[in-house]
Amino acid sequence: MDRAPGPSVRLKLALSYAGFLMVAAVLLLAAVWLFLLRYVPDRAFLIAGATDTPTRGVFPVRSNLLHVFAPRAALVLAFLLVFGLVGGWLLAGRVLAPLTRITEAARLASTGSLEHRIRLPGRADEFRELADAFDTMLARLEAHVDEQRRFAANASHELRTPLATSKALLDVARTDPDPDVAAIIDRLHVVNTRAIELTEALLLLSRADQRSFTRERVDLSLLAEEATETLLPLAERHGVTLETSGTVAPTTGSPALLLQLTVNLVHNAIVHNLPEGGTVRIDTRTRPGIVLLTVDNTGEQLAPQLVATLTEPFQRGTGRIRTDHAGVGLGLAIVRSITRAHDGTLTLSARPEGGLRVTVELPAAAA
């Protein structure tokens, strides 16, 4: 933003210091006049009959005192003015030195260099609090930018796969003298469906990150029941039993996004389960100030290192993926983004007996 040039903060502080010092000096001189000089007589006088007293001699009068005092007071004021300007300039420079480092760090950040940190030494004060807050902001911004770069690279790779597959199918059909048109159409339909699902997931993830939704009162227990009814046919095909329990859990947010969050969790729990006889438990609870949605599923033993990466985009959990309904690798990433957009927390933990437990904690709705 272009601004007209103006005096620096250091100059303003120096002038303020000098001005304050001059005002203090003038007030001091005024106090001398009010409480001292005005009691000095205007002319000399003698005390009759008191020639032997210590008061004998020449008495200073007010005019003589003013004649001697005024030039010296003016010199003192001039000295104080120069002293205030020089001292104020030096003091302002010392006080504003941390602000200079913060400004340099901000300029570096504006050029795209986010790895620089101020790390201002010294005890806590306003400037150091500002520097620490700026360092924290740079760290979060750098992590966010790195995450977005990884996400863009992964998304490009995932979107390129169906496009490359479609191109390969079309090239084969072009060179094949007797192509199986029906089979090629079926495979193109599958590839195109996967590309559409991936695109829709990316759009949903972007919508959740931007928080572009209207907040309404939502009951998580009703969303859990709706998700269970929707995914019941899928659970029956996989031989998985769905169990829903808990109490009313009111919160505020987007009903569509919170339903998508619940569906993703239940779908993930169904797909990544035991080959036969698996179970998925959906539970809702209310605690002071928060509501909880917990989804447990049976399955294989999961390493903590793997669990920590499951919310990353396009991370499908190697070793847990099934051949059907594998998804596009954005299910838990979408859940994490929706949870963040609703000011909540997402917790994943491996169950000791096998499987995964996912807990979503959201702020409770006001009564």
Phi, psi and omega per residue, in radians:
M1 nan 2.197 -3.129
D2 -1.420 2.271 3.121
R3 -2.252 2.661 3.058
A4 -1.193 2.470 -3.140
P5 -1.126 2.536 -3.140
G6 -2.567 3.051 3.138
P7 -1.160 2.579 -3.130
S8 -1.304 2.807 3.095
V9 -1.112 -0.610 3.129
R10 -1.092 -0.754 3.110
L11 -1.140 -0.715 3.115
K12 -1.080 -0.733 3.124
L13 -1.162 -0.716 3.122
A14 -1.076 -0.777 3.095
L15 -1.114 -0.627 3.108
S16 -1.141 -0.782 3.114
Y17 -1.056 -0.835 -3.126
A18 -1.106 -0.749 3.118
G19 -1.087 -0.710 3.109
F20 -1.129 -0.701 3.124
L21 -1.138 -0.695 3.115
M22 -1.153 -0.723 3.113
V23 -1.082 -0.727 3.119
A24 -1.100 -0.694 3.133
A25 -1.161 -0.737 3.121
V26 -1.113 -0.705 3.103
L27 -1.111 -0.672 3.097
L28 -1.109 -0.772 3.109
L29 -1.120 -0.672 3.107
A30 -1.119 -0.657 3.094
A31 -1.144 -0.666 3.088
V32 -1.080 -0.736 -3.141
W33 -1.161 -0.767 -3.072
L34 -1.202 -0.684 -2.997
F35 -1.842 -0.028 -3.102
L36 -2.323 -1.077 -2.988
L37 -1.177 -0.549 -3.094
R38 -1.227 -0.264 3.087
Y39 -1.554 -0.090 3.072
V40 -1.408 2.329 -3.094
P41 -1.191 2.686 -3.138
D42 -1.301 -0.445 3.142
R43 -2.431 2.760 -3.129
A44 -1.272 2.627 3.089
F45 -2.558 2.696 3.139
L46 -1.955 2.584 3.126
I47 -1.718 2.039 -3.086
A48 -1.174 2.418 3.095
G49 1.250 0.342 -3.111
A50 -2.291 0.745 -3.101
T51 -1.232 -0.389 -3.131
D52 -1.635 0.044 -3.102
T53 -1.474 2.813 3.118
P54 -1.140 -0.195 -3.120
T55 -1.416 0.055 -3.120
R56 -1.241 2.438 3.077
G57 2.309 -2.827 -3.106
V58 -1.617 2.290 3.116
F59 -1.764 2.378 3.054
P60 -1.242 2.455 3.098
V61 -1.861 2.914 -3.021
R62 -1.092 -0.659 -3.112
S63 -1.132 -0.714 3.120
N64 -1.151 -0.729 3.123
L65 -1.092 -0.740 3.123
L66 -1.138 -0.673 3.137
H67 -1.102 -0.614 3.136
V68 -1.477 -0.646 -2.984
F69 -1.397 -0.624 -3.019
A70 -1.093 -0.851 3.141
P71 -1.076 -0.702 -3.133
R72 -1.205 -0.606 3.062
A73 -1.135 -0.658 3.099
A74 -1.126 -0.716 3.088
L75 -1.097 -0.718 3.120
V76 -1.101 -0.723 3.119
L77 -1.113 -0.714 3.099
A78 -1.102 -0.748 3.103
F79 -1.081 -0.761 3.135
L80 -1.115 -0.614 3.099
L81 -1.114 -0.850 3.125
V82 -1.119 -0.781 3.136
F83 -1.066 -0.711 3.132
G84 -1.157 -0.688 3.131
L85 -1.176 -0.842 -3.118
V86 -1.169 -0.847 3.135
G87 -1.130 -0.696 3.097
G88 -1.118 -0.666 3.101
W89 -1.099 -0.769 3.132
L90 -1.182 -0.783 3.136
L91 -1.120 -0.722 3.127
A92 -1.107 -0.682 3.099
G93 -1.101 -0.681 3.136
R94 -1.210 -0.708 -3.129
V95 -1.192 -0.666 -3.066
L96 -1.534 0.036 3.132
A97 -1.015 -0.757 3.080
P98 -1.067 -0.600 3.135
L99 -1.141 -0.558 3.089
T100 -1.122 -0.734 3.113
R101 -1.143 -0.680 3.119
I102 -1.131 -0.715 3.128
T103 -1.112 -0.728 3.107
E104 -1.098 -0.716 3.102
A105 -1.123 -0.674 3.109
A106 -1.142 -0.673 3.103
R107 -1.131 -0.717 3.102
L108 -1.104 -0.715 3.130
A109 -1.132 -0.600 -3.139
S110 -1.186 -0.379 3.088
T111 -1.527 -0.020 3.122
G112 1.777 -0.027 3.123
S113 -1.543 1.768 -3.060
L114 -1.784 -0.056 -3.115
E115 -1.457 -0.196 -3.132
H116 -1.290 2.452 3.095
R117 -2.246 2.556 -3.117
I118 -1.316 -0.893 -3.141
R119 0.872 1.034 -3.092
L120 -1.267 2.137 -3.134
P121 -1.386 2.997 3.080
G122 1.860 3.068 3.136
R123 -1.332 2.905 -3.061
A124 -1.202 2.284 2.956
D125 -2.659 -3.000 -3.056
E126 -1.100 -0.749 -3.128
F127 -1.159 -0.709 -3.139
R128 -1.226 -0.596 3.025
E129 -1.115 -0.711 3.093
L130 -1.119 -0.741 3.136
A131 -1.127 -0.739 3.118
D132 -1.127 -0.714 3.098
A133 -1.124 -0.658 3.122
F134 -1.183 -0.708 3.087
D135 -1.086 -0.728 3.109
T136 -1.106 -0.730 3.109
M137 -1.097 -0.737 3.121
L138 -1.106 -0.706 3.131
A139 -1.106 -0.782 3.125
R140 -1.166 -0.704 3.134
L141 -1.140 -0.712 3.112
E142 -1.110 -0.743 3.105
A143 -1.114 -0.688 3.136
H144 -1.160 -0.740 3.136
V145 -1.123 -0.747 3.098
D146 -1.074 -0.712 3.114
E147 -1.125 -0.712 3.122
Q148 -1.158 -0.630 3.106
R149 -1.158 -0.759 3.100
R150 -1.110 -0.707 -3.134
F151 -1.119 -0.754 3.137
A152 -1.098 -0.718 3.124
A153 -1.136 -0.765 3.132
N154 -1.153 -0.724 3.133
A155 -1.103 -0.706 3.101
S156 -1.085 -0.725 3.134
H157 -1.143 -0.766 -3.117
E158 -1.173 -0.661 3.117
L159 -1.278 -0.501 3.137
R160 -1.243 -0.524 -3.088
T161 -1.068 -0.930 3.129
P162 -1.137 -0.577 3.111
L163 -1.158 -0.740 3.108
A164 -1.139 -0.661 3.112
T165 -1.127 -0.761 3.107
S166 -1.082 -0.729 3.119
K167 -1.096 -0.728 3.133
A168 -1.115 -0.711 3.123
L169 -1.119 -0.731 3.121
L170 -1.172 -0.668 3.100
D171 -1.117 -0.732 3.106
V172 -1.112 -0.752 3.140
A173 -1.126 -0.570 -3.140
R174 -1.230 -0.682 -3.094
T175 -1.506 -0.320 -3.119
D176 -1.366 2.142 -3.140
P177 -1.160 -0.470 -3.124
D178 -2.308 1.257 -3.056
P179 -1.295 2.618 3.044
D180 -1.533 1.631 -3.019
V181 -1.094 -0.737 -3.107
A182 -1.086 -0.761 -3.141
A183 -1.153 -0.699 3.141
I184 -1.143 -0.708 3.118
I185 -1.112 -0.724 3.125
D186 -1.082 -0.772 -3.135
R187 -1.181 -0.672 3.076
L188 -1.132 -0.616 3.102
H189 -1.110 -0.757 3.122
V190 -1.107 -0.798 -3.125
V191 -1.127 -0.724 -3.138
N192 -1.162 -0.670 3.100
T193 -1.086 -0.732 3.123
R194 -1.126 -0.688 3.110
A195 -1.135 -0.673 3.109
I196 -1.143 -0.776 3.118
E197 -1.050 -0.724 3.128
L198 -1.137 -0.751 3.133
T199 -1.112 -0.766 3.111
E200 -1.099 -0.662 3.103
A201 -1.140 -0.687 3.103
L202 -1.140 -0.708 3.104
L203 -1.135 -0.705 3.112
L204 -1.148 -0.691 3.113
L205 -1.124 -0.702 3.111
S206 -1.157 -0.701 3.130
R207 -1.109 -0.708 3.125
A208 -1.168 -0.698 -3.136
D209 -1.151 -0.580 -3.107
Q210 -1.435 -0.209 3.140
R211 0.991 0.633 -3.127
S212 -1.599 1.259 3.130
F213 -2.633 2.808 3.124
T214 -1.671 2.333 -3.109
R215 -1.491 2.323 3.081
E216 -2.327 2.912 3.077
R217 -1.338 2.236 -3.058
V218 -2.329 2.452 3.074
D219 -1.831 2.000 -3.110
L220 -1.128 -0.516 3.137
S221 -1.138 -0.651 3.083
L222 -1.202 -0.662 3.082
L223 -1.126 -0.670 3.103
A224 -1.099 -0.726 3.107
E225 -1.145 -0.711 3.135
E226 -1.141 -0.746 3.111
A227 -1.115 -0.672 3.124
T228 -1.109 -0.776 3.127
E229 -1.125 -0.661 -3.125
T230 -1.170 -0.703 -3.036
L231 -1.702 0.118 -3.140
L232 -1.062 -0.759 3.083
P233 -1.033 -0.702 3.108
L234 -1.116 -0.719 3.116
A235 -1.122 -0.675 3.127
E236 -1.156 -0.651 3.103
R237 -1.147 -0.543 3.137
H238 -1.594 -0.014 -3.114
G239 1.192 0.600 -3.097
V240 -1.916 2.381 3.113
T241 -1.658 2.271 3.113
L242 -1.763 2.285 3.120
E243 -2.234 2.212 -3.138
T244 -2.058 2.339 -3.139
S245 -2.631 3.086 3.075
G246 2.044 -2.931 -3.075
T247 -2.142 3.088 3.075
V248 -1.084 2.324 -3.088
A249 -2.316 1.451 -3.091
P250 -1.398 2.399 3.047
T251 -2.510 -3.121 3.110
T252 -2.138 2.454 -3.135
G253 2.871 -2.820 3.126
S254 -1.538 2.063 3.118
P255 -1.030 -0.679 -3.118
A256 -1.152 -0.780 -3.118
L257 -1.202 -0.720 3.131
L258 -1.184 -0.588 3.033
L259 -1.155 -0.715 3.095
Q260 -1.087 -0.692 3.079
L261 -1.025 -0.819 -3.118
T262 -1.153 -0.755 3.132
V263 -1.092 -0.736 3.133
N264 -1.075 -0.741 -3.135
L265 -1.128 -0.789 -3.124
V266 -1.196 -0.719 3.112
H267 -1.070 -0.772 3.119
N268 -1.091 -0.694 -3.138
A269 -1.192 -0.564 3.114
I270 -1.276 -0.829 -3.062
V271 -1.158 -0.742 -3.117
H272 -1.714 1.346 -3.073
N273 -2.472 -3.022 3.104
L274 -1.207 2.638 3.118
P275 -1.037 -0.604 3.133
E276 -2.509 2.555 3.053
G277 1.217 0.486 3.123
G278 -1.381 2.855 -3.113
T279 -2.391 2.482 3.025
V280 -2.232 2.220 -3.134
R281 -2.029 2.195 3.101
I282 -1.981 2.173 -3.055
D283 -2.326 2.448 3.071
T284 -2.138 2.414 -3.113
R285 -2.455 2.731 3.081
T286 -2.127 2.278 3.063
R287 -2.211 2.920 -3.109
P288 -0.967 1.935 3.078
G289 1.493 -0.143 -3.081
I290 -2.445 2.799 2.983
V291 -2.196 2.594 -3.059
L292 -2.142 2.378 2.970
L293 -2.113 2.049 -3.080
T294 -2.093 2.288 3.103
V295 -2.162 2.045 3.101
D296 -1.936 2.462 3.039
N297 -2.434 2.551 3.017
T298 -1.321 2.894 -3.133
G299 2.799 -2.837 -3.116
E300 -1.315 2.847 3.040
Q301 -1.205 2.317 -3.098
L302 -1.999 2.370 3.094
A303 -1.326 2.502 3.117
P304 -1.009 -0.580 3.132
Q305 -1.121 -0.638 3.113
L306 -1.243 -0.710 -3.133
V307 -1.059 -0.642 -3.104
A308 -1.167 -0.315 -3.093
T309 -1.835 -0.005 -3.015
L310 -1.208 -0.409 3.139
T311 -1.507 -0.043 3.088
E312 -1.259 2.512 3.126
P313 -1.042 2.423 3.102
F314 1.122 0.372 3.057
Q315 -1.717 1.923 -3.057
R316 -1.759 0.056 3.108
G317 1.273 1.394 -3.124
T318 -0.981 2.312 -3.130
G319 1.698 -0.258 3.137
R320 -1.923 -0.225 -2.993
I321 -1.254 2.472 3.066
R322 -1.785 2.863 -3.078
T323 -1.309 -0.436 -3.124
D324 -2.003 2.633 -3.139
H325 0.933 0.711 -3.108
A326 -1.285 -0.377 -3.132
G327 1.408 -3.018 -3.100
V328 -1.930 0.131 3.104
G329 1.444 0.298 -3.133
L330 -2.077 0.101 -3.067
G331 -1.027 -1.005 -3.126
L332 -1.294 -0.475 3.051
A333 -1.129 -0.705 3.073
I334 -1.139 -0.719 3.108
V335 -1.035 -0.767 3.133
R336 -1.102 -0.756 -3.130
S337 -1.153 -0.719 3.115
I338 -1.136 -0.686 3.123
T339 -1.107 -0.780 3.111
R340 -1.105 -0.713 -3.129
A341 -1.115 -0.405 3.108
H342 -1.769 0.319 3.076
D343 1.040 0.672 3.135
G344 -1.993 -3.068 3.116
T345 -2.252 2.526 3.138
L346 -2.036 2.263 -3.116
T347 -2.211 2.229 3.074
L348 -2.031 2.362 3.118
S349 -2.562 2.489 3.098
A350 -1.375 2.337 3.104
R351 -1.366 2.416 -3.120
P352 -1.020 -0.609 -3.122
E353 -1.511 0.022 3.130
G354 1.946 2.538 -3.113
G355 1.769 -2.920 -3.007
L356 -2.364 2.532 3.018
R357 -2.091 2.185 3.130
V358 -2.066 2.230 -3.127
T359 -2.148 2.189 3.071
V360 -1.895 2.163 -3.134
E361 -1.993 2.104 -3.094
L362 -2.200 2.711 3.087
P363 -1.131 2.421 3.124
A364 -1.307 2.597 3.110
A365 -1.280 2.597 3.106
A366 -1.170 2.556 -3.130
A367 -1.127 nan nan
